[in-house]
Amino acid sequence: AQSVAQPEDQVNVAEGNPLTVKCTYSVSGNPYLFWYVQYPNRGLQFLLKYITGDNLVKGSYGFEAEFNKSQTSFHLKKPSALVSDSALYFCAVKLSGSARQLTFGSGTQLTVLP
Amino acid sequence: DAGVIQSPRHEVTEMGQEVTLRCKPISGHNSLFWYRQTMMRGLELLIYFNNNVPIDDSGMPEDRFSAKMPNASFSTLKIQPSEPRDSAVYFCASSSPGQRATNEKLFFGSGTQLSVL
């Protein structure tokens, strides 16, 4: 089985401050981990992924995420938030080598306040 | 590249009516996915196709839902008869064969907002 949890429904941060959106996962083996972003009235857009290798993954729009195997986490981060980063963020996981498709988290609404 | 194209963007219908949602994947992509998004249940995978063949339809809620992919450039999701609890945003996504077997990078359409009254 595979699952992912996003413990925060809502994250508020001031513009210019660092942001973190949390994600923890559960799989019975090595994970593939992803972050997607959804802007209002749009479909999800791929941000970044961890497959193997360096635990720190850099993605689009200045976002990055760190894979932590011991804590089974894959938190999304950005050093300096922009108002335009306000959106719904989804973490997703799948078991490497598995034919199963992605399992998405419930999403975290990020609001960056000017 | 026009991206994944879905139609209609909005659909309002009455309970009991047939609803057909349409999707055109990105040219060259060989995998297509139908998702449903609601506040209560989040993002759910309904069905996905590889090379026009349905691979996993275990997420399809019930027999009222059916999906087809007659060719590589077109897919439909049909609900017959529709019910108010089917109200949701339905997304189509596609992925490239270059991603190997993982299909891990999905390209989503803008979705169809379905309201069943």
Interface residues (C-beta under 8 A of the other chain):
Chain A: Y32 F34 Y36 N41 R42 G43 L44 Q45 F46 K49 I51 F90 K94 S96 A99 Q101 L102 F104 G105 S106 G107
Chain B: V4 F33 G42 L43 L45 Y48 I55 D56 F91 A93 A101 T102 N103 E104 K105 L106 F107 F108 G109 S110 G111
